[in-house]
Amino acid sequence: MILVKPDIKPTMSGIGSLAYRFVTRRFSTLLIASTAGAFTLNYTLNKATDLYWDTVNKGKQWKEVKLTIQ
């Protein structure tokens, strides 16, 4: 007796399916999405780092000290 498994293909659902259909299916859209993501991540991390640095070093930076010297 030979057991034959039915041909079952897994289906993607949710965010993974949307990402595949609209972004990763074509290389050009993947390239545009990854470039936009890199610029967005760079901008966000840069602003967050600057905010943290300004908070930690409040009153010690030249942009604040030069007002009291002049």
Backbone bond lengths (Angstrom), bond angles and torsions (degrees), N, CA, C in turn:
res aa  C-N    CA-C-N  psi(-1)  N-CA   C-N-CA  omega(-1)  CA-C   N-CA-C  phi
1 M - - - 1.442 - - 1.531 108.21 -
2 I 1.289 116.76 124.74 1.451 122.74 -179.13 1.526 108.04 -105.10
3 L 1.314 115.09 125.49 1.460 119.89 178.10 1.520 109.17 -92.63
4 V 1.286 116.21 128.06 1.451 121.53 179.87 1.516 107.76 -112.67
5 K 1.326 114.80 123.18 1.458 119.16 178.10 1.526 108.91 -80.64
6 P 1.288 116.74 137.71 1.461 117.73 177.36 1.527 110.49 -66.47
7 D 1.295 115.44 150.03 1.469 121.01 -179.02 1.526 108.81 -77.06
8 I 1.316 115.48 92.61 1.465 121.01 -178.25 1.515 108.40 -105.20
9 K 1.311 115.34 122.53 1.460 120.47 177.30 1.517 108.75 -103.82
10 P 1.322 116.74 129.22 1.467 118.10 178.72 1.524 110.51 -67.43
11 T 1.292 115.70 139.99 1.464 119.99 178.31 1.509 109.34 -104.53
12 M 1.313 114.72 140.63 1.455 119.99 176.40 1.516 107.95 -89.11
13 S 1.291 115.45 144.75 1.460 118.00 177.87 1.520 109.09 -138.57
14 G 1.297 115.12 158.75 1.453 120.56 174.92 1.510 114.03 77.39
15 I 1.317 114.92 -140.58 1.465 122.52 -173.72 1.528 111.18 -65.99
16 G 1.306 118.23 -37.83 1.453 120.79 179.67 1.517 112.21 -61.45
17 S 1.310 115.96 -41.12 1.458 120.38 178.45 1.522 111.46 -66.27
18 L 1.314 116.47 -42.31 1.464 119.93 178.55 1.524 111.10 -65.30
19 A 1.328 116.62 -41.79 1.466 120.07 179.11 1.526 110.55 -63.13
20 Y 1.317 117.15 -40.04 1.460 119.31 179.31 1.523 111.11 -67.53
21 R 1.325 116.12 -45.84 1.466 119.50 -176.15 1.517 112.79 -65.13
22 F 1.335 117.68 -39.35 1.458 119.69 -171.26 1.528 114.67 -104.23
23 V 1.306 118.59 -16.80 1.466 119.58 -174.56 1.524 112.52 -120.39
24 T 1.297 117.81 -58.00 1.462 119.52 -168.85 1.518 114.26 -88.12
25 R 1.291 119.26 -4.40 1.456 120.63 -179.63 1.528 111.41 -67.36
26 R 1.311 117.30 -39.70 1.461 121.70 178.99 1.519 109.12 -114.47
27 F 1.327 115.98 141.17 1.463 120.39 -177.41 1.527 111.83 -65.59
28 S 1.321 117.62 -34.96 1.463 120.00 -177.60 1.533 111.17 -64.14
29 T 1.322 117.25 -41.53 1.463 118.85 178.63 1.517 111.19 -71.83
30 L 1.332 117.19 -33.04 1.463 120.32 175.67 1.520 110.67 -64.64
31 L 1.328 117.13 -41.37 1.458 121.58 178.69 1.531 111.06 -64.26
32 I 1.316 116.88 -44.43 1.472 120.70 178.95 1.525 110.73 -64.45
33 A 1.333 117.18 -43.33 1.465 120.58 -179.53 1.524 111.50 -65.99
34 S 1.322 117.76 -40.88 1.464 119.35 -179.66 1.528 111.19 -70.68
35 T 1.330 117.74 -35.37 1.465 120.68 176.70 1.521 110.79 -66.17
36 A 1.324 116.43 -45.93 1.464 120.06 177.93 1.526 110.88 -63.31
37 G 1.308 117.21 -39.09 1.461 120.91 177.36 1.518 112.46 -64.53
38 A 1.326 116.53 -39.40 1.463 120.19 179.05 1.525 111.20 -65.87
39 F 1.338 117.40 -43.99 1.455 119.89 177.80 1.527 111.52 -64.25
40 T 1.326 116.79 -41.47 1.467 120.60 179.20 1.523 111.01 -64.39
41 L 1.319 116.91 -44.84 1.465 120.50 179.06 1.522 110.91 -63.78
42 N 1.331 117.19 -41.34 1.458 121.48 178.79 1.526 110.85 -61.78
43 Y 1.318 116.76 -47.30 1.466 121.49 -179.82 1.532 110.86 -62.78
44 T 1.320 116.66 -45.28 1.471 121.30 -178.19 1.527 111.18 -64.33
45 L 1.330 117.16 -47.12 1.465 119.55 179.89 1.524 111.76 -65.92
46 N 1.331 117.66 -35.96 1.456 121.46 178.46 1.527 110.61 -63.65
47 K 1.323 117.02 -46.16 1.468 120.54 179.52 1.526 111.46 -66.35
48 A 1.325 117.28 -40.26 1.463 120.42 179.40 1.524 111.12 -65.71
49 T 1.331 117.51 -40.50 1.460 121.45 178.56 1.526 111.28 -66.18
50 D 1.327 116.80 -42.40 1.467 120.50 177.48 1.522 111.44 -62.81
51 L 1.326 116.97 -41.50 1.462 120.52 178.35 1.523 111.09 -63.26
52 Y 1.327 116.76 -44.41 1.461 120.64 178.11 1.526 110.95 -62.29
53 W 1.330 117.20 -45.66 1.461 122.25 -178.48 1.528 110.45 -62.25
54 D 1.333 116.90 -44.55 1.464 120.57 179.27 1.527 111.76 -65.58
55 T 1.306 117.42 -33.91 1.469 120.92 178.92 1.528 110.86 -70.37
56 V 1.315 117.03 -44.96 1.469 121.03 -178.01 1.522 111.11 -68.79
57 N 1.321 117.95 -37.59 1.459 122.04 -174.69 1.527 112.75 -105.37
58 K 1.305 116.87 33.18 1.460 120.81 -178.94 1.535 110.01 -63.60
59 G 1.327 115.45 128.55 1.450 121.57 179.38 1.509 114.70 86.43
60 K 1.309 118.88 -3.98 1.456 122.63 -177.60 1.525 112.79 -110.88
61 Q 1.306 117.71 -3.79 1.458 120.60 -175.00 1.525 111.16 -94.67
62 W 1.319 115.66 154.36 1.449 121.43 -176.55 1.515 111.93 -59.93
63 K 1.324 118.12 -37.28 1.455 120.04 -178.71 1.533 111.98 -63.88
64 E 1.312 118.57 -21.53 1.464 121.43 176.52 1.520 111.56 -97.83
65 V 1.321 117.22 -34.24 1.460 121.59 -176.70 1.528 111.24 -74.24
66 K 1.313 118.75 -35.93 1.453 121.40 -175.86 1.529 111.76 -63.59
67 L 1.328 118.07 -24.99 1.463 120.16 177.79 1.525 111.52 -70.18
68 T 1.325 116.78 -32.55 1.468 119.52 179.00 1.533 111.76 -81.06
69 I 1.329 118.19 -26.54 1.458 121.14 -179.78 1.518 111.36 -76.15
70 Q 1.304 118.05 -36.85 1.463 121.36 -175.26 1.483 111.48 -75.55
